[in-house]
């Protein structure tokens, strides 16, 4: 019989394991979620007679802990009154142990056969190899496999402590990257695991290594910093696993004098490919691999990245992210009162869905044991600050692994905002290096292309639209946050950035003349640079802002936004005008009092409110008329009321005109023509406001909306009744929402 440690599972993983084991043993379908309000249920099976069989999965280290917990379950089970009660546990049980448990739950436990200890579960597992294959986390951490690692020909103590491997396996969450990696190994005999920092490349590499050793490979060879060890320990006739962690890492990559290393690596890969008893695993950061492809000719010629497996954070589902966080919390030895802060207020949900989510961030705050430095009440906010400021993930990669050109390219990108056309990024980067020749790096098209390739799949990602335009975006939103924190306080870098601005978006994206959240506040000297620079650009104002147009079926196009002037002028007025006379003069020179069909109608009116209109010559009625001509939506009709504060006499005359009334009725009726469902609750308050501020009789429209709202409420009530009336036997496990699954996973931390 297999001798697996079932405590390698977290409670939620153990519950899933027990579900699969009992489904195989009893040949039934078991619902694997808790009922919530009832409590006391981990798994449930309903008999044809509508009787419930309740199953509890208990993961404990000793019998004393188990029995103490089970005593608390007795009142719950009595209240639920199931037909029978089954217990599974991760600890080994003696006949006497089972008798004690059976007596505790009489008459619901009919026989000690309904009590499954560790030995019982492993016995069933031996008879069901498919389940054993599914839960590879079990057997790759078994003692024989760990002993193989320990006694391998090369064993680097600092890298491969048995305890560390075991701890990593506890935290590992099975996901699609593992079978994907196995398929690549099967096809090519080698694999290059790459991705952004902190995504889990090394963990996947180690899990693969342990899997292969458990599957018949005899030796493990760890390559610490050079490929030469691979040649030294390559033995014909032996089944060997070679692992080169941090392949092309910093130590190796700096040794550029070793010009033949690229050829050595390619030759070793080919040697592995021709050996049916060998596999080779590389783990590398994506940006370093991209650098290597640029420097090493042999990598280009031989197309070695054909066997690349990029671990993509965006492919992680909410449930996978939740399990990663859960495993770290469960195994992190965090005091109970701190965990309660995360669970009882559902704070964990905002971490799972946080745009900066990263396994590296989670690992960092667990290793630092931040709970020792804060109160339970502050625990969640301290963790969230780690997510809000993800320097721990990106700082080392940015400072030590990128060349100067690529670093500045990223900082320029931060001023542009994303998405941005590749051509616009290049224009901005060229302007930066031309204006700052003293940096010791100069712009060249080939250097820029090389830099983009180096950054791709690590810091940035590219897409292409139907017109062939390349679009640049951040690989992860946390990268922008990192760049924001990185720049804050670095006045010299800020000065050289703002002196080279070429797009109007650069004045707004990351900097401000006052303290604002998500912005870097500029000092007076820097605001003077802003004023000088925008004066230089005045005759050639242009934007890099694009939006995605999806009106082409499965194709799309990125389109430049043409309406940007009033938004820019408002931003400059709100942030810089009081501290810069040149900025203020720029605003007044560029504010055209005649409305120019801009879609930024609220921005235009805001400028009318904030600027000194005595500096302009205009006719109030003509200005109002030009604005009204472009109104197409009820939202814009609502905004029109702002003219009542600006020009009350002319406005009052205008809204009482026949032209206004007819046009307003037409706009309103067009808006309400096809509304359905929840749309009614959006339009209702707007129509109520319009009926109050304008001389319009909208009683019919409001009655129409009221009837629509009642229809929608009846529909919702009907859906709720149908859901409540559904028989439990008809429940489709696949219909359980991710939120329900995640909630139940974290509820197990309370036990």
Beta strands, then each sheet from edge to edge (+ up, - down):
strand 1: 43-46
strand 2: 52-58
strand 3: 84-89
strand 4: 115-116
strand 5: 190-195
strand 6: 219-223
strand 7: 240-244
strand 8: 278-285
strand 9: 308-311
strand 10: 420-421
strand 11: 460-464
strand 12: 470-474
strand 13: 511-512
strand 14: 520-521
strand 15: 546-552
strand 16: 555-560
sheet 1: 1+ 2- 3- 4-
sheet 2: 6+ 7+ 8+ 5+ 9+
sheet 3: 10+ 12- 11+
sheet 4: 13+ 14+
sheet 5: 15+ 16-
end
